[in-house]
Every structure is written in structure tokens, then in C-alpha cells.
Amino acid sequence: MTVPLDQAIADKTAKIGIVGLGYVGLPLIRAFIASGFDTMGFDVDQRKVDLLKAGKTYIDHIKPEWIQEWTASGKFEPTADMARLAEADTLLICVPTPLSDSRDPDLSYVEGTAKQIAAVLRPGQLVILESTTYPGTTRDVLLPILSASGLEAGKDFYLAYSPEREDPGNLDFSADGIPKVVGGIDETSSRLAKLLYDSAIVNTVPVSSPEVAEACKILENTYRAVNIALVNELKMLLDRMDIDVWEVIDAAKTKPFGFQAFYPGPGLGGHCIPIDPFYLSWVARKEGMQTRFIELAGEVNTHMPQYVIDRLALALNEHGKPIKGSKICVLGVAYKKDVDDPRESPSFVLMDLLRERGAVLSYSDPHVPKLPQMRHHDVPDLSSEELTPEFLASQDCLLISTDHTRFDYDSIVRHGQLIVDTRNSTKNVVDGREKIWKA
């Protein structure tokens, strides 16, 4: 006799399937295993599956010993065989949702995954989309594809949306410690999705529909994008006035109410903040509206790499050097401090601009040993340089793009000829401050 899904979740005999074994999928695997569930991991990238089966990792904060323990205990089985999707009782979709070249939503990964699920969908399964997307995707895109299986949503299978909330590099949070917003297409789907996350996540926040949950994720990241644009614009103004924007922010954040500190940088990076506002702008155009405030923020943030290069050119000019022919090392190509994720990193835009101007380019990143290929960039074949005193002294300029903790900033300033700092990472360096330019 088949055990009802709610009972299987409650007694933790339900098998959890995660589709997409990346920065979102693997932390979810860890959370569900820690809660006592058996899991299956699905990914079309056979290389990833092979690495996981061998007990190896490809993400810094997912330790190989965890993977070895998961697989040895039988709690985790990675596979590239999508015909086995029917074996899982719940399927959490954690696939990429990038932008197209025209900055429209690219749902090809979501649609492809939905078709693979629909081909083997069986009664009693719960499908949850976690990929960031625009409001309406679960109901208008995912539901029709799954319904083509001949099964009825809310009766034969269940469907919900719960936005991923990962904060890579932040050791204070993990997938099982961040509240999860959950919205189903019907009451039963919502109840089952909440029951599932309640069993592995510290707190769930049920909402009335998947559209509310989808809009929640867009709001979270648009909020950050807009406020980062504000401080980026303020930074450009205060630079002209010879006022340190970092000191201004530190002073402002002493106010215990009505202010949250955001920090400027060389541009936006990661899989969410540079992308999600454009999802909202796209859906607004479909509704006959313009999101002028959001689009202006996007323009400001998109301009930041060019502003950094202009500042770098001024700094080199003070040393009697042009960008063309100068040896310039970009420090940090990951999009964020202390992670190995390069997606949408502004460092690649900076490198594009430097190469266009004829710089002799190199980079150093302890988390990214070799430059990966990127969709929208002509990436040179480079490997990370070791920041020895000799190498630092050989460079005409050191451009700090990502402020990794593992960088020795005292050594960088001591041995470097010129340092352009976009992250205020050299703020505590005492000797050699005359070499530092803020950008």
C-alpha cells in the first residue's frame, strides 16, 4: 500500500529529489540529509555527477568529506539519468534562470526540466520550483507543462514555489537556518510544501500563492540593487568632493533606526541581484508599465565598471603611464568575498575594458585557480597568479575587485607600485597609503 505523501514526509521516508546540483541544490541536499531524509541529486552535467560519486566537490563551501559521508551512508545518490525523476517523492527545481542577450528572462532550463519531469511524473509527487523568476512562472509556465502528463494538479500531483535563499560565504547562515517562503497553487500543495520545509528548515513562511512567493524574491533582490545603486552614485559624487564615502556610510550606520548600510563596488555580481530587477522590468512591460526607478538603478550599477577604469586611468596617469602596455593585475574574480562563484562578476567586465585599452592583463584569486568561460565575455586563458613580493612589484597597477579575506593587503600595498581599491579593503593598511587610489 502506498504511503500518503504527508505521512512519508512526517516519518521522513519520503525521498527528496533535487534537480540542479549547484550553489543552491547542494546546500539543500545537506539540509535534508541532516534532517534524516534520503536524497537524490539530478544534474545534466555528467562531470558534476562523476565528481560527486567520487566524493569530490566543485564548490568551496561544500566540503568533500560531507559528500563522502552522504554517499557512503546511502543518503545521497547523484545521477544524470532524468528518467529516474519518478523515483523521488518530492522534486525541488534549482536550475539557472539567466537573462538572454536582449535581457529578457531565459526560462529554457526551467522549461527543459519541467518537460523531463512531465515525461515520468507519477501520482503523489510534489514539485517545487526554487529558481528565481518573475511572478506567474509557476502557474503560467510550469503548470501547463506538467499538466500535459495527463495528471491533474492539486489532485494527482502537487506544485509550489519557494524562492532559494542562499548567502554563499556567509558562515552565519546555512540552507537549514534561513526562513523559507512557500506558496502553492492550491491549499493541498501549500500544505505539503510547508510540511516538507518544516521538516528540514528552521522556519517557513506560508503565503497565499506562488505569485506572492515569486514576487517576494524579486523584491528582496531589487531592494538590494536599488540601494547599491544609491551608494554607487553617492560614491561618484563624493569622490569629486574629496569625501570618503566609506567613512560617510560608517557614520550613517550608527543610527539605530531607519538606515541599513549598503556598500559601493565595481558593479553588481552573482546570479540574483544583477538579474532579478530585469525580470521585474520585463514583466512590467508586459503589463504596460515602466519601472523607471528600477531601470535607473540598473543604469547606475551597469556604469560602475567604466567608472572604475576611468579612475584607474587617472591613477596611472599620475604615474606617467597609459593603460595601454601597462601590466595590470585584477585581484579577485569571484562576484563576492570569500566564494568561488564567478557568475555575473563585474571583474569580467573590468577585464574586458582593460583588454580593449591594451593592458597586459593578469589576475589573482585564491578561490578561482583558472578563469572559466563566461557567456557574455571573451575570457583570456589565464591562471591565478601567486602574489609574491616579486610579482606584486612587477605590476604597474593592482586593481582590487573582490576583497577576499585571504589576500594579504599589507603585503599588496607594501610591494605594489599602485593599488586601485574598489572595496575599501585596504582601509586598515598603515604604511604606503600614498600608493592607494579609491575607485
C-alpha positions in Angstrom: 0.0 0.0 0.0 1.3 3.4 -1.0 2.0 5.7 2.0 0.4 9.2 1.6 3.0 11.9 0.9 2.2 13.9 4.1 2.8 10.8 6.2 6.0 9.9 4.3 7.3 13.5 4.9 6.3 13.3 8.6 8.1 10.0 9.2 11.0 11.0 6.8 10.6 8.1 4.5 9.9 10.4 1.6 12.8 10.5 -0.9 13.9 14.1 -1.7 15.0 14.8 -5.3 17.0 18.0 -6.1 17.3 19.0 -9.7 20.4 21.2 -10.3 23.4 20.4 -8.1 24.9 23.8 -7.8 25.2 26.6 -5.2 21.5 26.2 -4.2 21.0 22.4 -4.8 23.9 21.0 -2.8 23.2 23.1 0.4 19.6 21.8 0.2 20.9 18.2 -0.1 22.9 18.8 3.1 19.9 20.3 5.0 17.6 17.4 4.1 20.2 14.7 4.9 20.9 16.4 8.2 17.2 16.1 8.9 17.1 12.3 8.3 15.9 12.1 4.7 17.3 10.1 1.8 18.1 12.3 -1.2 18.7 12.0 -5.0 20.6 14.7 -6.9 19.9 15.2 -10.6 22.1 17.2 -13.0 22.6 17.1 -16.7 26.3 17.8 -16.2 27.8 14.4 -16.1 31.1 15.9 -14.9 29.4 17.1 -11.7 27.8 13.8 -11.1 31.0 11.9 -11.6 32.8 14.2 -9.1 30.1 13.8 -6.5 30.1 10.0 -6.9 33.9 10.1 -6.4 33.4 12.1 -3.2 34.8 15.3 -4.6 33.5 18.8 -4.5 33.4 21.7 -7.0 32.0 24.4 -4.6 34.3 25.8 -1.9 31.9 25.8 1.0 30.6 22.2 0.3 33.3 20.0 1.9 34.4 16.8 0.2 34.1 14.9 3.5 30.4 15.8 3.6 29.9 14.3 0.1 31.9 11.2 1.0 29.8 10.7 4.2 26.5 11.3 2.3 27.3 8.7 -0.4 28.8 6.2 1.9 25.7 6.2 4.1 23.4 5.8 1.2 21.7 9.1 2.0 22.7 10.7 -1.3 22.7 9.4 -4.9 23.7 11.7 -7.7 22.7 10.9 -11.2 22.3 12.4 -14.7 19.6 9.9 -15.6 16.4 12.1 -15.8 14.2 9.0 -16.3 14.8 8.4 -12.6 12.9 11.5 -11.6 9.9 9.3 -10.9 11.8 7.7 -8.0 11.7 10.8 -5.9 8.6 11.7 -3.9 9.4 15.4 -4.0 11.3 17.3 -6.7 12.9 20.7 -6.0 14.0 22.5 -9.1 17.1 24.6 -8.6 18.3 25.3 -12.2 19.6 28.6 -13.6 17.3 31.4 -14.8 19.7 33.7 -16.6 18.9 36.6 -19.0 19.0 36.4 -22.7 21.3 38.7 -24.8 18.3 41.1 -25.0 17.9 41.0 -21.2 14.7 39.1 -21.3 14.1 36.1 -19.0 15.6 32.9 -20.2 13.5 30.1 -18.8 14.9 27.4 -21.1 16.4 25.5 -18.1 13.2 25.6 -16.1 11.1 24.6 -19.2 13.5 21.8 -20.1 13.4 20.4 -16.5 9.6 20.6 -16.4 9.4 18.6 -19.6 11.7 15.9 -18.2 9.6 15.7 -15.1 6.4 15.6 -17.0 7.7 12.6 -19.0 7.8 10.5 -15.9 5.5 12.3 -13.5 3.5 10.0 -11.3 0.6 10.5 -8.9 1.6 11.7 -5.4 4.7 13.7 -6.3 5.3 17.2 -5.1 7.2 19.6 -7.4 8.6 22.8 -6.1 10.3 25.5 -8.2 13.1 27.3 -6.3 14.8 29.1 -9.2 14.4 32.9 -9.2 11.9 34.1 -11.7 9.1 36.6 -12.4 5.6 36.3 -10.8 3.4 33.9 -12.7 6.1 31.5 -13.9 4.9 28.6 -11.7 1.3 28.8 -12.8 1.7 30.0 -16.4 4.9 28.1 -17.4 5.5 25.2 -15.2 1.9 24.1 -14.6 0.9 23.7 -18.2 4.0 21.6 -19.0 3.4 19.3 -16.0 -0.3 19.0 -16.8 0.5 17.8 -20.3 1.3 14.5 -18.5 -2.4 13.9 -18.1 -2.2 14.3 -14.3 -4.3 16.9 -12.5 -2.5 19.5 -10.3 -3.8 19.5 -6.7 -5.3 16.1 -7.1 -2.7 13.8 -8.7 0.4 15.8 -8.2 1.2 19.0 -6.2 3.0 22.2 -7.2 4.5 25.1 -5.3 7.1 27.8 -5.4 9.7 28.6 -2.7 12.5 31.0 -3.6 16.0 29.9 -2.9 17.7 32.0 -0.2 21.4 31.2 -0.2 24.1 33.5 1.1 27.4 31.9 -0.1 30.4 32.8 2.0 28.3 33.8 5.0 29.1 31.3 7.7 26.4 32.7 9.9 23.7 31.2 7.7 23.0 27.9 6.0 20.2 26.4 4.0 18.6 25.0 7.1 18.8 28.2 9.0 17.2 30.7 6.6 13.4 31.1 6.7 11.7 29.7 3.6 8.7 31.5 1.9 6.3 28.9 0.5 3.3 29.4 -1.9 1.4 26.6 -3.6 -1.1 26.6 -6.5 -3.8 25.2 -4.2 -4.3 24.6 -0.5 -3.0 21.0 -0.5 0.1 21.9 -2.5 0.8 24.7 0.0 0.3 22.4 3.0 2.6 19.7 1.7 5.3 22.2 0.7 5.2 23.8 4.1 5.3 20.3 5.8 8.3 19.4 3.7 10.3 22.5 4.5 9.2 22.4 8.2 11.0 19.1 8.4 14.3 20.5 7.4 14.3 24.3 7.7 14.2 26.3 10.9 11.2 28.4 9.9 8.7 28.5 7.0 6.6 31.5 5.9 3.5 30.4 4.0 1.9 32.9 1.6 -1.3 32.8 -0.4 0.0 31.9 -3.8 3.2 31.1 -5.8 2.9 34.6 -7.4 3.4 36.2 -3.9 6.4 33.9 -3.3 7.9 34.7 -6.7 7.3 38.5 -6.2 8.9 38.2 -2.7 12.2 37.0 -4.2 12.2 39.7 -6.8 11.5 42.4 -4.2 14.4 41.1 -1.9 17.0 41.4 -4.7 15.6 44.6 -6.3 15.7 46.2 -2.9 19.4 45.5 -2.7 20.1 46.5 -6.3 18.4 49.9 -5.9 20.2 50.7 -2.6 23.5 49.6 -4.0 22.9 51.9 -7.0 22.2 54.7 -4.5 25.6 54.4 -2.7 27.4 53.8 -6.0 26.0 57.2 -7.3 26.8 58.8 -4.0 30.3 57.4 -4.2 30.9 59.1 -7.6 29.6 62.4 -6.2 31.6 62.3 -3.0 34.8 61.3 -4.9 34.5 64.7 -6.7 34.1 66.4 -3.4 37.1 64.6 -1.9 34.9 63.0 0.7 35.4 59.3 1.7 32.1 57.6 1.0 33.1 54.6 3.2 33.6 56.9 6.2 30.2 58.5 5.5 28.5 55.1 5.5 30.2 54.0 8.7 29.0 57.2 10.3 25.4 56.8 9.0 25.0 53.2 10.2 25.5 54.3 13.8 21.9 55.5 13.6 19.9 52.6 15.3 16.8 53.1 13.2 15.7 54.0 9.6 19.0 53.2 8.0 20.6 50.0 6.6 24.2 50.1 5.3 24.8 49.2 1.7 28.3 49.5 0.1 29.6 50.6 -3.3 31.7 48.4 -5.5 32.9 47.9 -9.1 29.5 46.7 -10.3 26.9 44.0 -9.4 27.6 40.3 -9.5 26.1 36.9 -8.7 23.2 35.0 -10.0 20.4 37.2 -8.5 21.0 40.9 -7.9 22.2 41.9 -11.4 19.4 39.8 -13.0 16.2 39.9 -10.9 15.4 43.6 -11.4 15.3 43.0 -15.2 12.8 40.1 -14.6 10.6 42.7 -12.9 11.1 45.3 -15.7 10.2 42.6 -18.3 7.0 41.6 -16.6 6.1 45.3 -16.1 6.4 45.9 -19.8 4.1 43.0 -20.4 1.6 44.8 -18.1 2.0 48.1 -20.0 4.2 49.8 -17.3 7.7 51.1 -17.0 9.7 50.5 -13.8 11.7 53.8 -14.2 13.2 53.7 -10.7 14.5 50.2 -11.1 15.8 50.8 -14.6 17.7 53.9 -13.5 19.3 51.8 -10.7 20.3 49.3 -13.3 21.9 52.0 -15.4 23.9 53.3 -12.4 25.2 49.8 -11.4 26.0 48.9 -15.0 28.1 52.0 -15.4 30.3 51.3 -12.4 33.0 49.2 -14.2 33.6 52.0 -16.6 33.9 54.4 -13.7 36.5 52.2 -12.1 38.5 52.0 -15.3 38.3 55.8 -15.6 39.7 56.1 -12.1 42.4 53.6 -12.8 43.4 55.6 -15.9 43.7 58.7 -13.8 45.8 56.9 -11.2 48.2 55.5 -13.9 48.4 58.9 -15.5 49.7 60.3 -12.2 52.5 57.8 -12.6 53.1 58.9 -16.2 51.7 55.7 -17.6 48.8 54.9 -20.0 46.6 51.8 -19.7 48.0 50.5 -23.0 51.0 48.4 -22.3 50.8 48.6 -18.6 50.9 45.4 -16.5 47.6 45.3 -14.6 46.6 42.5 -12.2 42.9 42.2 -11.2 42.7 40.9 -7.6 39.5 38.8 -7.2 37.3 37.5 -10.0 34.6 35.8 -7.9 31.5 38.0 -7.6 31.6 38.1 -3.8 34.1 38.0 -1.0 35.4 34.5 0.0 33.4 32.5 -2.5 34.4 30.7 -5.7 31.3 31.7 -7.7 32.2 33.9 -10.7 28.7 34.3 -12.2 28.0 37.8 -13.4 31.1 39.1 -11.7 32.0 42.7 -12.6 35.6 41.6 -12.7 35.0 40.1 -16.1 33.6 43.5 -17.4 36.7 45.2 -15.9 39.0 42.7 -17.7 37.1 43.3 -21.0 37.6 47.0 -20.7 41.2 46.7 -19.8 42.0 44.4 -22.7 40.2 46.8 -25.1 42.5 49.5 -23.9 45.6 47.4 -24.4 46.5 46.4 -20.9 48.8 43.5 -20.2 46.4 41.6 -18.0 46.7 39.1 -15.2 44.6 38.1 -12.2 44.8 36.5 -8.8 42.0 34.8 -6.9 42.7 32.0 -4.3 39.2 30.7 -4.9 39.3 30.6 -8.8 42.5 29.0 -9.9 41.7 29.3 -13.6 39.4 31.7 -15.5 36.2 30.0 -16.5 34.5 30.6 -19.8 31.6 33.1 -19.5 28.5 33.5 -21.7 28.9 37.2 -22.3 32.7 37.7 -22.2 35.8 36.9 -24.2 37.7 35.3 -21.4 41.5 35.1 -21.8 43.3 31.8 -21.0 44.8 32.8 -17.6 45.5 31.1 -14.3 45.7 32.8 -10.9 49.0 34.4 -10.1 50.6 33.9 -6.7 51.0 37.3 -5.0 54.7 37.1 -4.2 56.6 40.3 -3.5 58.4 39.9 -6.8 55.1 39.6 -8.8 53.4 42.5 -6.9 56.4 44.7 -7.6 56.4 43.8 -11.3 52.8 45.1 -11.9 52.2 48.7 -12.9 48.8 48.6 -11.1 46.9 46.2 -8.8 43.1 46.5 -9.1 41.2 45.1 -6.1 37.9 44.0 -7.4 36.9 41.4 -4.8 38.0 41.7 -1.2 38.9 38.2 -0.3 40.0 37.6 3.3 42.9 35.5 2.1 44.6 38.5 0.4 47.4 40.0 2.4 46.6 43.7 1.9 49.6 44.9 3.9 51.9 42.9 1.5 49.9 44.1 -1.5 50.4 47.7 -0.6 54.0 47.3 0.6 55.2 45.7 -2.6 52.9 47.1 -5.2 53.6 50.2 -7.2 50.0 51.4 -7.4 46.8 50.0 -5.9 43.3 50.9 -7.1 40.8 49.7 -4.4 37.1 49.3 -5.2 36.1 47.7 -1.9 37.9 49.8 0.8 39.8 46.6 1.6 43.0 48.5 2.3 41.4 50.7 5.0 43.5 49.2 7.8 46.8 49.4 6.0 49.1 51.9 7.6 52.2 52.1 5.5 52.2 53.0 1.8 48.8 54.7 1.8 50.1 57.2 -0.8 50.0 54.3 -3.3 46.3 53.7 -2.8 43.5 55.1 -5.1 39.9 54.5 -4.2 37.6 53.7 -7.1 
